Amino acid sequence: MSDVKKTPTTAPKANNNPNQGQFIFGRENYILLLAALALIILGYVLMAGGGSDDPNVFSEEIFSTRRITIAPIVILSGFALGVYAILRKPKA
């Protein structure tokens, strides 16, 4: 017979972590993340369009202030808000 010693099985230790079952971010962080996502989507919507129906005709609409200035600013502000929402410490 083999001389393998059996060790008694023990129950897994209980996790005494006080943060167990809680989210990483607070409610405000998630609201800010959703606002950032909405800003990014709004920026891309502002950037859309301006094309011509006829591929042989050039349309000057693609160079509008809305498409080349306002939309990128809105998108970058959405990304900045997203970074802030991630780095913001949730209230205890």
C-alpha positions, 0 to 999 in steps of 0.5 A: 500500500502507499504511504500517502498521508491525507491532509484534512480538508479545511473550509475556504477562509472567509474574505473579510474585505469590507469592500466586497460586493461594491462597485469600483466607481461611485454613482457620480463616476458612472454618470460622468462616464455616460455624459462623456460617452454622450459628448463623444457621440454628439461630436461624431454626429456633428462631424458627419455629413457634408458629402456630395451625392454626385462623386464628380462634384466637389462639395465645400460643405466638408470644410464648415466650421462645425465639422473641422472646429466644433466637432473635434473640440466636443469629442476631445472634451468628451475624452477629457471628461471620461478620463476625469470620471475614471480618475475621480475618487468616489465619495465614501 
